[in-house]
Amino acid sequence: MKTKLWPQSRSGRWSAGLSIAFIVLIMLKMMGALPLPTFAVAALGLAGFIAGIAAIVGRKERAILVFLPILVGLLIISWTVAEIVYPH
């Protein structure tokens, strides 16, 4: 079985696109070129996470770019939990 890079299902494509948008926007925010609140950018990552879960569970999608939003979403969730547990 040959593994594909880009997902075939609609939810898989949405999850990959939202995850790539999150990565680009967070990099622009870190450089200071984007005056968006972090919550708004993180919402894109979480939406990609939910769409990725839906693509994997509902559509049995196994493309490589569907697993990227899962990693991004887990990173956002762990960062949020760490901010709540250990505030600065």
DSSP file (Angstrom, degrees, kcal/mol; ACC not computed):
  #  RESIDUE AA STRUCTURE BP1 BP2  ACC     N-H-->O    O-->H-N    N-H-->O    O-->H-N    TCO  KAPPA ALPHA  PHI   PSI    X-CA   Y-CA   Z-CA
    1    1 A M              0   0    0      0, 0.0     2,-0.5     0, 0.0     0, 0.0   0.000 360.0 360.0 360.0 129.3    0.0    0.0    0.0
    2    2 A K        -     0   0    0      1,-0.0     2,-0.4     0, 0.0     0, 0.0  -0.760 360.0-134.9 -92.3 127.5    1.4    3.3   -1.0
    3    3 A T        -     0   0    0     -2,-0.5     2,-0.2    60,-0.0    60,-0.1  -0.655  19.3-142.6 -82.9 133.1    1.1    6.2    1.5
    4    4 A K        -     0   0    0     -2,-0.4    60,-2.3     1,-0.1    61,-0.2  -0.615   7.9-148.6 -94.4 154.9   -0.1    9.5    0.1
    5    5 A L  S    S+     0   0    0     -2,-0.2    60,-2.1    58,-0.2    61,-0.1   0.923  84.0  49.0 -84.5 -52.5    1.2   12.9    1.1
    6    6 A W  S    S-     0   0    0     58,-0.1    -1,-0.1    57,-0.1     7,-0.1  -0.740  92.1-114.0 -94.3 135.8   -2.0   14.9    0.5
    7    7 A P        -     0   0    0      0, 0.0    -1,-0.1     0, 0.0    -2,-0.1  -0.261  12.7-151.1 -67.7 154.1   -5.3   13.7    1.9
    8    8 A Q  S    S+     0   0    0     -4,-0.1     2,-0.1     4,-0.0    -2,-0.0   0.748  70.5  79.6 -95.1 -29.1   -8.1   12.6   -0.4
    9    9 A S  S  > S-     0   0    0      1,-0.1     4,-2.2    46,-0.0     5,-0.2  -0.400  82.8-121.5 -82.4 159.0  -11.1   13.4    1.8
   10   10 A R  H  > S+     0   0    0      1,-0.2     4,-2.4     2,-0.2     5,-0.2   0.918 113.8  48.1 -64.6 -44.8  -12.6   16.9    2.3
   11   11 A S  H  > S+     0   0    0      1,-0.2     4,-2.3     2,-0.2    -1,-0.2   0.847 110.4  53.5 -66.9 -31.8  -12.1   16.9    6.1
   12   12 A G  H  > S+     0   0    0      2,-0.2     4,-2.2     1,-0.2    -1,-0.2   0.908 109.3  47.1 -66.6 -42.0   -8.5   15.7    5.6
   13   13 A R  H  X S+     0   0    0     -4,-2.2     4,-2.5     2,-0.2    -2,-0.2   0.900 112.5  50.5 -66.0 -40.1   -7.7   18.5    3.2
   14   14 A W  H  X S+     0   0    0     -4,-2.4     4,-2.8     2,-0.2     5,-0.3   0.922 110.4  49.6 -62.3 -43.5   -9.3   21.0    5.6
   15   15 A S  H  X S+     0   0    0     -4,-2.3     4,-2.0     1,-0.2    -2,-0.2   0.918 112.9  46.1 -64.4 -42.5   -7.2   19.7    8.5
   16   16 A A  H  X S+     0   0    0     -4,-2.2     4,-2.3     2,-0.2    -1,-0.2   0.920 114.4  48.2 -65.4 -43.1   -4.0   19.9    6.5
   17   17 A G  H  X S+     0   0    0     -4,-2.5     4,-2.4     1,-0.2    -2,-0.2   0.907 112.1  48.1 -64.3 -42.9   -4.8   23.4    5.2
   18   18 A L  H  X S+     0   0    0     -4,-2.8     4,-2.3     2,-0.2    -1,-0.2   0.876 112.1  50.3 -66.1 -36.4   -5.7   24.7    8.7
   19   19 A S  H  X S+     0   0    0     -4,-2.0     4,-2.3    -5,-0.3    -2,-0.2   0.910 111.2  47.3 -68.5 -41.9   -2.6   23.2   10.2
   20   20 A I  H  X S+     0   0    0     -4,-2.3     4,-2.3     2,-0.2    -2,-0.2   0.903 112.0  51.1 -65.4 -40.1   -0.3   24.7    7.5
   21   21 A A  H  X S+     0   0    0     -4,-2.4     4,-2.7     1,-0.2     5,-0.2   0.900 109.1  51.7 -62.5 -40.4   -2.1   28.1    8.0
   22   22 A F  H  X S+     0   0    0     -4,-2.3     4,-2.7     2,-0.2     5,-0.3   0.933 110.1  48.2 -60.6 -46.2   -1.5   27.8   11.8
   23   23 A I  H  X S+     0   0    0     -4,-2.3     4,-1.7     2,-0.2    -2,-0.2   0.916 114.4  45.5 -63.0 -43.6    2.2   27.1   11.3
   24   24 A V  H  X S+     0   0    0     -4,-2.3     4,-2.2     1,-0.2    -1,-0.2   0.933 115.4  46.5 -65.4 -45.8    2.6   30.1    8.9
   25   25 A L  H  X S+     0   0    0     -4,-2.7     4,-2.3     1,-0.2    -2,-0.2   0.879 111.4  50.4 -67.7 -37.4    0.6   32.5   11.0
   26   26 A I  H  X S+     0   0    0     -4,-2.7     4,-2.1    -5,-0.2    -1,-0.2   0.864 110.3  51.0 -69.8 -33.5    2.4   31.5   14.3
   27   27 A M  H  X S+     0   0    0     -4,-1.7     4,-1.5    -5,-0.3    -2,-0.2   0.921 111.5  47.4 -66.9 -42.2    5.8   32.0   12.6
   28   28 A L  H  X>S+     0   0    0     -4,-2.2     5,-2.1     1,-0.2     6,-0.7   0.886 111.8  51.2 -64.1 -38.1    4.7   35.5   11.4
   29   29 A K  H ><5S+     0   0    0     -4,-2.3     3,-0.9     1,-0.2    -1,-0.2   0.890 107.6  52.2 -65.4 -39.7    3.4   36.3   14.8
   30   30 A M  H 3<5S+     0   0    0     -4,-2.1    -1,-0.2     1,-0.3    -2,-0.2   0.817 108.1  51.7 -67.3 -30.0    6.7   35.3   16.4
   31   31 A M  H 3<5S-     0   0    0     -4,-1.5    -1,-0.3    -5,-0.1    -2,-0.2   0.582 116.2-116.9 -81.2  -9.1    8.6   37.5   14.0
   32   32 A G  T <<5S+     0   0    0     -3,-0.9    -3,-0.2    -4,-0.5    -2,-0.1   0.572  85.3 114.0  87.4   9.3    6.3   40.4   15.0
   33   33 A A      < +     0   0    0     -5,-2.1    -4,-0.2    -6,-0.2    -5,-0.1   0.485  66.8  59.4 -91.9  -2.2    4.8   40.9   11.6
   34   34 A L        -     0   0    0     -6,-0.7     2,-0.8    -5,-0.1    -2,-0.2  -0.946  61.0-162.0-133.5 113.1    1.3   39.8   12.5
   35   35 A P        +     0   0    0      0, 0.0    -6,-0.0     0, 0.0    -1,-0.0  -0.199  48.2 127.2 -89.3  46.9   -0.8   41.7   15.2
   36   36 A L        -     0   0    0     -2,-0.8     2,-0.1   -11,-0.1    -2,-0.1  -0.743  66.4-104.7 -96.2 148.7   -3.3   38.9   15.7
   37   37 A P    >>  -     0   0    0      0, 0.0     4,-1.4     0, 0.0     3,-0.5  -0.446  25.5-124.1 -69.2 147.6   -4.0   37.5   19.2
   38   38 A T  H 3> S+     0   0    0      1,-0.2     4,-2.9     2,-0.2     5,-0.2   0.842 109.3  62.1 -61.5 -34.0   -2.5   34.1   19.9
   39   39 A F  H 3> S+     0   0    0      1,-0.2     4,-1.8     2,-0.2    -1,-0.2   0.897 102.0  50.9 -59.7 -40.2   -5.9   32.7   20.8
   40   40 A A  H <> S+     0   0    0     -3,-0.5     4,-0.9     2,-0.2    -1,-0.2   0.892 113.0  44.9 -65.7 -39.4   -7.2   33.4   17.2
   41   41 A V  H >X S+     0   0    0     -4,-1.4     4,-1.3     1,-0.2     3,-0.5   0.894 111.9  52.2 -71.1 -39.7   -4.2   31.7   15.7
   42   42 A A  H 3X S+     0   0    0     -4,-2.9     4,-2.4     1,-0.2    -2,-0.2   0.816 100.2  63.6 -66.3 -29.7   -4.5   28.7   18.1
   43   43 A A  H 3X S+     0   0    0     -4,-1.8     4,-2.2     1,-0.2    -1,-0.2   0.859  99.8  53.5 -62.7 -34.6   -8.1   28.3   17.2
   44   44 A L  H <X S+     0   0    0     -4,-0.9     4,-2.2    -3,-0.5    -1,-0.2   0.923 109.0  48.6 -62.9 -43.9   -7.0   27.5   13.6
   45   45 A G  H  X S+     0   0    0     -4,-1.3     4,-1.9     1,-0.2    -2,-0.2   0.892 112.0  48.0 -63.7 -39.9   -4.8   24.8   14.9
   46   46 A L  H  X S+     0   0    0     -4,-2.4     4,-2.4     2,-0.2    -1,-0.2   0.869 109.5  52.9 -69.8 -35.9   -7.5   23.3   17.1
   47   47 A A  H  X S+     0   0    0     -4,-2.2     4,-2.3     1,-0.2    -2,-0.2   0.898 109.9  48.9 -64.5 -39.3  -10.0   23.4   14.2
   48   48 A G  H  X S+     0   0    0     -4,-2.2     4,-2.3     2,-0.2    -2,-0.2   0.866 108.9  54.0 -65.3 -36.2   -7.4   21.5   12.1
   49   49 A F  H  X S+     0   0    0     -4,-1.9     4,-2.3     2,-0.2    -2,-0.2   0.929 110.5  45.4 -61.8 -47.0   -7.0   19.0   15.0
   50   50 A I  H  X S+     0   0    0     -4,-2.4     4,-2.2     1,-0.2    -2,-0.2   0.907 114.1  48.3 -65.4 -42.1  -10.7   18.3   15.1
   51   51 A A  H  X S+     0   0    0     -4,-2.3     4,-2.2     2,-0.2    -1,-0.2   0.865 110.7  52.3 -66.4 -34.8  -11.0   18.0   11.4
   52   52 A G  H  X S+     0   0    0     -4,-2.3     4,-2.4     2,-0.2    -2,-0.2   0.907 108.8  48.8 -66.6 -42.1   -8.0   15.6   11.4
   53   53 A I  H  X S+     0   0    0     -4,-2.3     4,-2.9     1,-0.2     5,-0.4   0.919 112.0  50.0 -61.5 -43.1   -9.6   13.4   14.0
   54   54 A A  H  X>S+     0   0    0     -4,-2.2     4,-2.1     1,-0.2     5,-0.9   0.883 111.3  48.9 -63.1 -38.4  -12.8   13.4   11.9
   55   55 A A  H  X5S+     0   0    0     -4,-2.2     6,-2.3   -44,-0.2     4,-0.7   0.898 115.6  42.9 -68.9 -40.0  -10.8   12.4    8.8
   56   56 A I  H  <5S+     0   0    0     -4,-2.4     4,-0.5     4,-0.2    -2,-0.2   0.937 125.4  32.0 -71.9 -46.3   -8.9    9.6   10.6
   57   57 A V  H  <5S+     0   0    0     -4,-2.9    -3,-0.2    -5,-0.2    -2,-0.2   0.940 129.7  32.6 -78.0 -48.4  -11.9    8.2   12.4
   58   58 A G  H  <5S+     0   0    0     -4,-2.1    -3,-0.2    -5,-0.4    -2,-0.1   0.881 132.2  26.0 -80.5 -39.4  -14.7    8.9   10.0
   59   59 A R  S  <<S-     0   0    0     -5,-0.9    -3,-0.2    -4,-0.7    -1,-0.2   0.418  95.0-126.1-106.8  -0.6  -13.1    8.6    6.6
   60   60 A K        +     0   0    0     -4,-0.5     2,-0.2    -6,-0.2    -4,-0.2   0.863  44.1 177.8  56.0  38.8  -10.2    6.3    7.5
   61   61 A E        +     0   0    0     -6,-2.3    -1,-0.2    -9,-0.1    -2,-0.1  -0.538  17.7 174.9 -74.1 135.3   -7.8    8.8    6.0
   62   62 A R        +     0   0    0     -2,-0.2    -1,-0.1     4,-0.0   -58,-0.1   0.092  27.7 134.7-130.3  22.1   -4.1    7.7    6.3
   63   63 A A    >>  -     0   0    0      1,-0.1     3,-1.3   -60,-0.1     4,-0.6  -0.376  62.8-119.6 -72.1 154.6   -2.3   10.5    4.4
   64   64 A I  H >> S+     0   0    0    -60,-2.3     3,-1.1     1,-0.3     4,-0.7   0.889 110.2  56.9 -62.8 -42.0    0.9   12.0    5.9
   65   65 A L  H 34 S+     0   0    0    -60,-2.1    -1,-0.3     1,-0.3   -46,-0.1   0.491  96.3  65.4 -74.9  -1.0   -0.5   15.5    6.1
   66   66 A V  H <> S+     0   0    0     -3,-1.3     4,-0.6     2,-0.1    -1,-0.3   0.751  98.7  52.8 -85.2 -26.4   -3.5   14.4    8.2
   67   67 A F  H <X S+     0   0    0     -3,-1.1     4,-1.7    -4,-0.6    -2,-0.2   0.697  94.3  71.7 -82.1 -18.3   -1.3   13.4   11.0
   68   68 A L  H  X S+     0   0    0     -4,-0.7     4,-2.4     1,-0.2    -1,-0.2   0.922  96.0  50.3 -61.5 -45.9    0.4   16.9   11.1
   69   69 A P  H  > S+     0   0    0      0, 0.0     4,-2.9     0, 0.0    -1,-0.2   0.826 106.0  57.4 -63.9 -28.4   -2.7   18.6   12.5
   70   70 A I  H  X S+     0   0    0     -4,-0.6     4,-2.3     2,-0.2    -2,-0.2   0.934 109.4  44.4 -65.4 -44.4   -2.9   15.9   15.2
   71   71 A L  H  X S+     0   0    0     -4,-1.7     4,-2.0     2,-0.2    -1,-0.2   0.912 115.0  48.4 -64.5 -42.5    0.6   16.8   16.4
   72   72 A V  H  X S+     0   0    0     -4,-2.4     4,-2.3     2,-0.2    -2,-0.2   0.925 112.2  49.1 -63.9 -44.5   -0.1   20.5   16.2
   73   73 A G  H  X S+     0   0    0     -4,-2.9     4,-2.6     1,-0.2    -2,-0.2   0.893 110.3  50.0 -63.5 -40.9   -3.4   20.1   18.1
   74   74 A L  H  X S+     0   0    0     -4,-2.3     4,-2.5     1,-0.2    -1,-0.2   0.874 110.2  51.7 -65.6 -35.8   -1.7   18.1   20.8
   75   75 A L  H  X S+     0   0    0     -4,-2.0     4,-2.2     2,-0.2    -2,-0.2   0.917 111.4  46.6 -64.9 -43.4    1.0   20.8   21.1
   76   76 A I  H  X S+     0   0    0     -4,-2.3     4,-2.4     2,-0.2    -2,-0.2   0.916 113.7  48.4 -65.0 -43.5   -1.6   23.5   21.5
   77   77 A I  H  X S+     0   0    0     -4,-2.6     4,-2.5     1,-0.2    -2,-0.2   0.921 113.0  46.8 -64.5 -43.9   -3.6   21.5   24.1
   78   78 A S  H  X S+     0   0    0     -4,-2.5     4,-2.3     1,-0.2    -1,-0.2   0.879 112.2  51.0 -67.2 -35.8   -0.5   20.7   26.1
   79   79 A W  H  X S+     0   0    0     -4,-2.2     4,-2.0     2,-0.2    -2,-0.2   0.907 111.5  47.9 -64.8 -42.1    0.6   24.4   26.0
   80   80 A T  H  X S+     0   0    0     -4,-2.4     4,-1.8     2,-0.2    -2,-0.2   0.919 112.3  48.2 -65.7 -43.9   -2.8   25.5   27.2
   81   81 A V  H  X S+     0   0    0     -4,-2.5     4,-2.8     1,-0.2     5,-0.3   0.901 111.0  51.4 -63.0 -40.9   -2.8   23.0   30.0
   82   82 A A  H  X S+     0   0    0     -4,-2.3     4,-2.6     1,-0.2    -1,-0.2   0.872 108.6  51.4 -64.5 -36.7    0.7   24.0   31.0
   83   83 A E  H  < S+     0   0    0     -4,-2.0    -1,-0.2     2,-0.2    -2,-0.2   0.856 113.5  44.8 -67.4 -34.8   -0.4   27.7   31.1
   84   84 A I  H  < S+     0   0    0     -4,-1.8    -2,-0.2    -5,-0.1    -1,-0.2   0.917 119.3  40.0 -74.6 -43.7   -3.3   26.9   33.3
   85   85 A V  H  < S+     0   0    0     -4,-2.8    -2,-0.2     1,-0.3    -3,-0.2   0.910 129.5  27.9 -73.5 -42.8   -1.4   24.6   35.7
   86   86 A Y  S  < S-     0   0    0     -4,-2.6    -1,-0.3    -5,-0.3    -2,-0.1  -0.661  80.7-176.9-120.8  74.7    1.8   26.7   35.9
   87   87 A P              0   0    0      0, 0.0    -3,-0.1     0, 0.0    -4,-0.1  -0.296 360.0 360.0 -70.0 157.0    0.8   30.4   35.2
   88   88 A H              0   0    0     -5,-0.1    -5,-0.0     0, 0.0    -2,-0.0   0.404 360.0 360.0-118.2 360.0    3.6   32.9   35.1
